[in-house]
Amino acid sequence: MPGLAAKYTQSRQAWQETADLFNQLAEQVKPHNMRVGYHNHTTEFKPLDGELPWDTFFSRTHKDVVMQFDTGNAMLGGGDAIVYLKRYPGRAATVHLKPYSKTKPNALIGDDELPWLEIFDLCETTGKTEWYIVEYESDAFPPLVSVEKCLEALRRWGKC
């Protein structure tokens, strides 16, 4: 799920009910070898009714509900990628590799401030990540130049 309407996210109780719904959906699709998951943005890492929505949601969902963890969105929202990859082991089936930098708004992967090697290690051990998805949102260079620069960083780290 790439995002949710406000009625599913407007309060801690709404997030809890949404988690229950995701649990039901995960059970329904499991016999078909399908999975249900949720992609974070920034709001999931801003306190709501005394708790972060990401924690409200993932502490209540079954392990069959997977995270599509977006590194840049989490960091921009105030969440730490390392903390959340550790907190929910085995749940990060797909990870959006999005750069984050406080000082370079158009930073690309490898030119930012994220601890990529530690992120990859967590994804490939406790996170059980199956797919990395490069999420490119920079206009620092022409699109194909930016894509090549991201690929160069990933190649340096042995990821492609």
C-alpha positions in Angstrom: 0.0 0.0 0.0 1.6 3.2 -1.1 -0.4 5.4 1.2 -3.7 5.7 3.0 -6.6 8.1 3.2 -6.9 10.2 6.4 -9.7 8.1 7.9 -7.1 5.3 8.3 -4.4 7.5 9.8 -5.9 10.4 11.6 -5.4 9.0 15.1 -3.7 6.3 17.0 -6.9 4.4 17.1 -7.3 4.7 13.4 -3.8 3.3 12.9 -4.6 0.4 15.2 -7.8 -0.4 13.2 -5.8 -0.1 10.0 -3.3 -2.6 11.4 -6.1 -5.0 12.2 -7.4 -4.6 8.6 -4.0 -5.3 7.2 -3.8 -8.4 9.3 -7.1 -9.6 7.9 -6.0 -8.8 4.3 -2.6 -10.6 4.8 -4.5 -13.7 5.9 -6.8 -13.6 2.9 -4.0 -13.3 0.3 -1.5 -15.7 1.9 -3.1 -18.8 0.3 -2.4 -17.2 -3.0 1.3 -16.6 -2.3 0.6 -12.9 -2.1 1.6 -10.4 0.6 0.3 -7.2 2.0 2.6 -4.4 3.0 2.9 -0.7 3.7 5.2 2.0 2.3 6.2 4.8 4.7 6.3 8.5 4.0 7.3 11.2 6.6 4.1 11.3 8.7 4.6 7.8 10.1 7.6 9.2 12.1 5.9 12.2 13.6 4.2 11.6 17.0 0.5 11.1 17.0 -1.5 10.6 20.2 1.7 9.8 22.1 3.3 7.3 19.7 4.8 7.2 16.2 2.3 5.8 13.7 5.0 3.5 12.3 5.3 1.8 15.7 1.5 1.8 16.3 1.0 0.0 13.0 3.9 -2.4 12.9 3.8 -3.4 16.6 0.2 -4.4 16.0 0.5 -6.2 12.6 1.5 -9.8 12.2 4.8 -10.6 10.7 3.0 -11.4 7.4 2.4 -7.7 6.9 5.7 -6.5 5.4 7.4 -3.1 5.4 8.3 -1.3 2.3 10.8 0.9 4.1 11.7 4.2 2.5 15.0 5.3 3.9 14.8 8.9 2.8 11.2 9.4 3.8 11.9 8.0 7.3 14.9 10.2 7.8 13.0 13.3 6.6 10.2 12.5 9.0 12.6 12.2 11.9 12.9 8.4 11.9 16.2 6.6 11.8 16.5 3.9 9.2 18.9 1.8 11.4 16.5 1.9 14.4 13.5 0.8 12.4 15.2 -1.9 10.4 16.4 -3.3 13.8 13.1 -2.9 15.6 11.1 -4.9 13.1 13.3 -7.9 12.1 12.3 -9.9 9.1 9.7 -7.4 7.9 11.6 -5.2 5.4 10.8 -7.3 2.3 11.5 -4.3 0.0 13.5 -1.2 0.7 13.3 2.0 -1.2 16.9 3.3 -1.3 16.3 7.0 -1.1 19.1 9.4 -0.2 18.9 11.8 2.7 21.0 14.8 3.5 20.5 17.7 5.8 23.0 19.9 3.8 22.5 18.7 0.2 18.8 18.7 -0.9 19.7 17.1 -4.2 22.1 14.4 -2.9 22.2 11.1 -4.7 22.8 7.7 -3.2 26.4 7.6 -2.0 26.6 11.4 -1.9 24.3 11.7 1.2 24.5 11.2 4.9 22.9 7.7 5.3 25.1 4.9 6.6 24.5 2.7 3.6 26.8 -0.1 4.4 25.1 -0.6 7.8 21.7 -0.3 6.1 22.6 -3.0 3.6 23.9 -5.2 6.3 20.7 -5.0 8.3 18.6 -5.5 5.2 20.5 -8.6 4.2 20.6 -10.1 7.7 17.8 -9.3 10.1 15.6 -7.4 7.6 15.2 -10.3 5.2 15.1 -7.8 2.3 14.4 -9.3 -1.1 14.4 -6.2 -3.3 16.1 -2.9 -3.3 14.3 -0.2 -5.1 16.2 3.0 -6.0 14.0 5.9 -5.5 15.4 8.8 -7.5 13.9 12.2 -6.8 16.8 14.6 -7.5 17.1 17.2 -10.3 20.8 17.8 -9.6 21.7 16.2 -12.9 19.8 15.1 -16.0 17.8 12.0 -15.1 20.0 9.4 -16.9 23.2 10.9 -15.4 21.6 10.7 -11.9 20.6 7.1 -12.5 24.2 6.2 -13.6 25.6 7.9 -10.5 23.3 5.9 -8.3 24.3 2.7 -10.1 28.0 3.6 -9.7 27.6 3.8 -5.9 25.6 0.6 -5.8 28.3 -1.2 -7.9 31.0 0.2 -5.5 29.2 -1.5 -2.7 28.6 -4.7 -4.6 24.9 -4.4 -4.9 24.6 -4.7 -8.6 
